[in-house]
Amino acid sequence: MAKFELNDDSVVVVIGSGAGGGTLANELCQKGVRVVLLEAGKRESQATFINDEWKSFGQLAWLDKRTTSGTWRIAKDFSGLPAWICKTVGGTTTHWAGASLRLHEPEFRARTVYGDIKGASLLDWPLTLKELEPFYAKAEDKMGVTRTHDIPGLPGNNNFKVMYAGAKKVGYKDCNTGHMAINSRPRKDRSSCLQIGFCFQGCKSGAKWSTLYTEIPAAEKTGKLDLRPQAHVLKIEHNDAGKVTGVVYRDAEGKDQRQKARVVCVAGNSIETPRLLLLSASPKYPDGLANSSGQVGRNYMRHMTGSVYAVFNEPVNMYRGTTMAGIITDEAPNDPKRGFVGGYEMETLSLGLPFMAAFLDPGAWGPDFTYFLDNYTRMAGMWLVGEDMPRPTNRVTLNSAEKDQYGLAVPNVHFDDHENDVAMRNHAYAAGQKVYQAAGAVKTFRTPPYPSTHNLGTCRMSASPRDGVCNKWGQTHDVPNLFISDGSQFTTGGAENPTLTIVTLAIRQAGYLADQLSKRAI
Amino acid sequence: MHGKREAKHHAPQSEENMEIILRTMSAYREHGPAQPSIELTRREFLKGAGILTGTLAVSSILSALAPSRVWALELKTLASAQGDTLLQMGKVLYPHKGLPDAVYALLAKDLDGAAGKDSKTAQMLGEGVAALDKAAGGSFVTASDAKKLEAVKSLQDTPFFNTVRGQCITSLYNNEMAFAYFGYPGPSWDKGGYILRGFNDLKWLPDPPAAASPAPYKA
């Protein structure tokens, strides 16, 4: 691993080592670009991951103070934990389930296809599926996505068998074990899936793709990567000309360090990324960096989500095997006849007993609640995930009344469900219950959203600098050497799990960035 | 078939509850694993402010996990009667037929721990226990099941209620005795996952075709 000087102003600084930042750092290093990768969390490994839900949560999750507001149920159930994302090397790729779906073509043209939806700030993406396709293919190969590149699908577990039986009975056509970045057979130095059942707690076999043990070691091998764990960036700095010059971060010893940079790429996930831009306000940029549009932090999306759990007369033991073991895609296309625009995916999900108690129905007590836990071994579960409407008022802002351990204003996450989100959630709940009832469920339950795992859109890309924060390359409209490199870039959310698209955009951005550097354009 | 929720009770997840969850998480981060089960010790060695005791039923699947069927738990801050009341409140909130009191005692133990760290919490728990007794007409512990439920309901939305209810989630369902009772095996990595241990052993529904669910690698 390389070690670069703090005053070396020729390096690219990447903030965050997850799907966006970890991938971007490796892609740049492979092209010979020298990268300082700053990660707020510690470096864990497959050996240190823990098969225990609460302990793993304590090990991997981002638990710095955050506040919430708005009418979403999260503000009531988990007021201090709006998002379930990670603070560790590898970011949320340690925790993610592995579902790797391409966005659909019409989803890139949400404003055109869905029309002018009242109360939503829909916009078409400034790029097309066609432009992204070659990069999607590279990402799928890199991550080893099943059912692409001649990689077989994963074997379905018991939870999937229940989903499949119900799906066929209600007439769904497309149900299988999905496109997963989990090895169904050994590939690229990663073993095949052992069906451990703790995908969310860090994959101990390494079958699931994570930047922690793929992109980052590959980048280290080039001698171009200087990875600094436990480096929490406090501020991005700029010069009189308005270009960024580096970052100030708090290191593992609690000391502030100033790392100079030629380019800064922000990939802190969609809460920390806009927060950092807002925290970097200066006399020249009083509203925060790259915020002449006023769009930084706005249009926060978190996907329409919900879960259905069902109890059967016979054992299921859903906790065995891959957490997200299969998918029904029939409800994904846009079909406004259902009473909402956009679509949703239905994906199996399981929780262990401790998290089932915490998340099945937060706040509930009494025999109707304990009934489900009593029947834990006879439960099946699915997660519903669909496109939510961007709204300018759904927004990450600085809450200056509350300070974090660095003395900085904490982020407040405000969210109100759009009526389209509510209509879609109700439709999805009913559809999920129908699937399980068809498979013989004796009881089904509508579980409310978990803290957000798909955080998107808070620095969205737009054709016009008035409408968003960055251009189609993730380069901010205002500051040419400042890039957005995570899901914050998403113009709209689509229905699909976002990681594959984040990785795809990072691969594409690395090519553009390396080209701009070699042309001395930035 | 869904939607009938009359027997279920809801409480908002208050800031107190979030604090409990976050405190539990940060405790894991700072001190590593919490003790998964109570220590089942000989009673004469216990010298705390209070002591909870009980006996596991011979039929209990948990009796195999314990060195002795008789269990005792030391309380450092709360009195025995207070601990017992909180234990009984846990049984009203999260009733599980056959789940031994030894598991509910973990709730009293964890609340005792919280009371030991913060005198305001200790005071709130003491006042809450007194309020439960009053609502139950004198003694919550000896009141009828119906009276107990009524007393617990009468305190819903109080910080005391929210603290105890929130603590139940991590105290009752995150220990080896609960895992054994509910049939959740916990960690699987040390046993090689489930690839050879029944991840797809469900037989009461037809198997999906190979196109939807291919055979495992090297099967």
Interface residues (C-beta under 8 A of the other chain):
Chain A: N51 D52 E53 W54 K55 F57 G58 Q59 A61 L63 K76 D77 F78 S79 G80 L81 P152 G153 L154 P155 G156 N157 N158 F160 K161 V162 Y164 A165 C175 N176 T177 S184 R185 P186 S192 C193 L194 Q195 I196 G197 F198 K204 S205 E314 P315 V316 N317 Y319 R320 G321 G326 G352 L353 P354 M356 A357 A358 D361 P362 G363 A364 W365 G366 P367 D368 F369 T370 L373 D374 Y376 T377 Q433 Q437 A439 G440 K443 T444 F445 R446
Chain B: M1 H2 R5 A7 K8 H9 H10 A11 P12 Q13 E15 N17 M18 E19 I21 L22 T24 M25 S26 A27 Y28 R29 G32 P33 L93 Y94 P95 H96 K97 R165 C168 I169 T170 L172 Y173 N174 A178 F179 F182 G183 Y184 P185 G186 P187 S188 W189 D190 G192 G193 Y194 I195 R197 G198 F199 N200 D201 L202 W204 L205 P206 D207 P208 A211 A212 S213 P214 A215 P216 Y217 A219
